[in-house]
Amino acid sequence: MISVHEMIRKKGGEVWSVASGAFVIEALKMMADKNTGAVMVMDEGRVVGILSERDCVRRVELLGRVARETRVKEIMTARVIYVEGSQSVDECVAIMIDKNIRHLPVYDEGKLVGLISSRDALRELVDYQKFMISELERYITGGGR
């Protein structure tokens, strides 16, 4: 199984972010423009939280608030769960399932290097399984010798 660092290298390490003082509508527009389900919340280059589409729905719309008048810092998740680039995709999936989250920031040597989603991890697991099946079929049929 590949490491998260390798997955980030394949997928790209772009991380979209908003300031904690931004309005939620700005974050939602960025998520729509960048086709992502979450953005990091950063102030002065430091991660202070993460904001997902789920946060926006549950903490704005369901509470009768308005995205144009609500600040990101009012609804963001401040306790950010993250992984190290050296961790395996399997470990990330286990964390996502256990913590009921869909996005994980990835750090390498103390620096934010990417953000992976459950979809990214699932894609990687499926690709790995396809590879393993292909190798097993080749072994069974005696191919590749």
Backbone torsions as a table, in degrees:
resi	resn	phi	psi	omega
1	MET	NA	139.8	-178.2
2	ILE	-80.7	161.9	177.3
3	SER	-84.9	164.0	178.1
4	VAL	-63.8	-34.5	178.7
5	HIS	-59.2	-43.5	178.2
6	GLU	-65.2	-38.4	178.9
7	MET	-64.4	-42.2	177.6
8	ILE	-63.2	-39.0	179.5
9	ARG	-62.3	-39.8	179.3
10	LYS	-71.8	-44.4	-174.2
11	LYS	-80.7	-31.8	-174.2
12	GLY	107.4	146.4	-173.6
13	GLY	-105.0	22.2	179.6
14	GLU	-65.4	131.5	177.7
15	VAL	-124.3	121.4	179.7
16	TRP	-91.5	141.3	-177.5
17	SER	-143.4	158.7	174.4
18	VAL	-132.5	160.1	175.9
19	ALA	-81.5	154.1	-178.1
20	SER	-64.8	-24.9	-179.7
21	GLY	-86.2	-3.1	179.2
22	ALA	-69.8	156.9	174.9
23	PHE	-79.0	148.8	-178.5
24	VAL	-57.4	-36.0	-179.8
25	ILE	-59.1	-35.2	178.1
26	GLU	-65.6	-42.1	178.9
27	ALA	-65.2	-41.6	179.1
28	LEU	-63.6	-39.9	177.6
29	LYS	-63.1	-41.3	179.1
30	MET	-64.5	-43.8	179.0
31	MET	-59.8	-41.7	179.2
32	ALA	-67.0	-45.5	-179.2
33	ASP	-62.9	-38.4	-175.1
34	LYS	-95.7	-0.3	179.9
35	ASN	53.4	52.2	179.0
36	THR	-130.6	154.4	-178.0
37	GLY	-96.4	-0.9	-180.0
38	ALA	-158.1	153.6	174.4
39	VAL	-131.7	150.4	174.6
40	MET	-79.1	148.2	175.7
41	VAL	-106.0	118.3	-174.2
42	MET	-131.1	136.2	173.6
43	ASP	-123.7	124.4	179.3
44	GLU	52.7	43.4	176.9
45	GLY	76.8	5.3	-177.9
46	ARG	-113.5	134.0	177.9
47	VAL	-71.1	125.1	178.0
48	VAL	-118.6	-4.9	179.5
49	GLY	173.9	-176.4	175.9
50	ILE	-139.1	145.1	-179.7
51	LEU	-129.1	125.3	179.8
52	SER	-114.8	165.5	174.8
53	GLU	-58.1	-37.6	179.1
54	ARG	-60.6	-43.1	176.4
55	ASP	-57.6	-43.8	-177.4
56	CYS	-63.5	-43.4	-179.0
57	VAL	-67.7	-48.0	-174.1
58	ARG	-75.0	-33.8	-172.8
59	ARG	-103.8	-6.1	176.6
60	VAL	-115.3	-69.8	-173.6
61	GLU	-61.9	-47.8	-176.8
62	LEU	-68.9	-20.2	178.3
63	LEU	-96.6	5.1	176.8
64	GLY	75.4	21.3	178.0
65	ARG	-91.6	176.0	-178.3
66	VAL	-121.9	129.2	-177.2
67	ALA	-60.8	-29.7	-179.3
68	ARG	-74.4	-16.2	-176.8
69	GLU	-117.7	0.0	-177.9
70	THR	-105.5	131.8	178.5
71	ARG	-83.1	147.3	179.0
72	VAL	-54.4	-42.8	-177.0
73	LYS	-62.0	-19.8	-180.0
74	GLU	-76.8	-22.8	-175.0
75	ILE	-127.0	-6.8	-176.8
76	MET	-66.3	162.0	171.8
77	THR	-90.8	113.7	-174.9
78	ALA	-83.2	-30.4	178.4
79	ARG	-87.7	95.5	-173.8
80	VAL	-88.1	123.0	174.2
81	ILE	-89.4	132.5	-177.3
82	TYR	-137.9	170.6	176.3
83	VAL	-127.3	162.0	174.8
84	GLU	-93.0	149.3	-179.0
85	GLY	-58.9	-24.6	-178.3
86	SER	-78.7	-12.5	-178.6
87	GLN	-72.2	154.3	-179.0
88	SER	-83.1	161.2	176.6
89	VAL	-62.3	-38.0	177.3
90	ASP	-56.7	-44.1	179.1
91	GLU	-62.0	-41.2	179.9
92	CYS	-63.5	-43.2	178.8
93	VAL	-62.1	-42.9	179.5
94	ALA	-61.2	-41.0	178.2
95	ILE	-64.9	-45.9	-179.6
96	MET	-60.0	-42.1	179.5
97	ILE	-67.5	-48.0	-177.5
98	ASP	-62.1	-40.6	-176.1
99	LYS	-94.3	-2.8	-179.4
100	ASN	56.2	49.4	178.5
101	ILE	-124.6	160.8	-177.5
102	ARG	-116.6	-6.8	-178.1
103	HIS	-136.2	139.4	178.6
104	LEU	-132.6	120.7	171.4
105	PRO	-68.1	147.4	-179.7
106	VAL	-116.6	127.0	178.4
107	TYR	-112.1	147.7	174.8
108	ASP	-138.1	117.6	-178.1
109	GLU	53.1	43.2	176.1
110	GLY	79.5	3.5	-178.4
111	LYS	-114.5	135.4	176.4
112	LEU	-68.4	120.5	-176.6
113	VAL	-117.9	-6.8	-179.6
114	GLY	175.4	176.7	178.3
115	LEU	-139.6	124.2	179.1
116	ILE	-112.0	150.3	178.7
117	SER	-110.6	166.8	176.2
118	SER	-61.0	-33.7	177.4
119	ARG	-64.4	-42.1	177.0
120	ASP	-59.4	-45.8	-178.4
121	ALA	-65.4	-42.9	179.4
122	LEU	-62.4	-43.1	178.5
123	ARG	-58.5	-43.4	-179.7
124	GLU	-65.4	-41.9	178.7
125	LEU	-63.7	-42.2	178.9
126	VAL	-64.1	-44.7	178.3
127	ASP	-60.0	-41.1	179.6
128	TYR	-65.1	-43.2	179.5
129	GLN	-64.7	-39.5	177.0
130	LYS	-61.1	-42.7	178.8
131	PHE	-62.0	-46.3	-178.9
132	MET	-63.6	-41.3	178.0
133	ILE	-62.0	-43.7	179.3
134	SER	-61.5	-43.2	179.2
135	GLU	-65.7	-41.3	178.7
136	LEU	-66.1	-40.4	177.0
137	GLU	-62.5	-41.9	179.3
138	ARG	-64.8	-40.1	178.7
139	TYR	-65.1	-45.4	-177.4
140	ILE	-64.2	-41.1	-177.5
141	THR	-84.5	-5.6	178.6
142	GLY	80.0	13.1	179.6
143	GLY	-74.6	158.9	174.2
144	GLY	81.0	12.5	179.0
145	ARG	-93.8	NA	NA
